[in-house]
Amino acid sequence: MSSALENTEPEFVRELRRALDESAASLPASTTDRLAIARRTALAHKKSEAEPVFVRTPVFAPAGMPAGGMSAPRRRSRLARFALAWPLAALVAGLFAIAYFEDQQRTAELADIDAAMLSDELPLTAYLDHGFNAYLSRSH
């Protein structure tokens, strides 16, 4: 459907342009002169609006920087760079510690389950049997 619209749109524009040209030719000279003057006035206003307008706005500068925002680039000292990087390093180390702790807990839980299964009087094949619930109901 969009291709049909794309094909008819240029055709519509050509017809509209032709109709406007024909009707403009039949206008009186005084009307065309007034329209020409109005067009030139509108273009003059449009050109003056297109010129860039510089507006001074307040800038909140970080500490140690002039209010205009322009200063020579400074190199940070090693201590300043470390002060910026240590929170990231602490976060990464904390995430690794949490992952390690969780892994240790999971391993301990699995070891407890394995120990309980091996020390139980229930044969290991009972866990694989589909009638496990029936076996448990008979033994209790």
Order of alpha helices (4+ residues) and beta strands (2+ residues): alpha-alpha-alpha-alpha-alpha
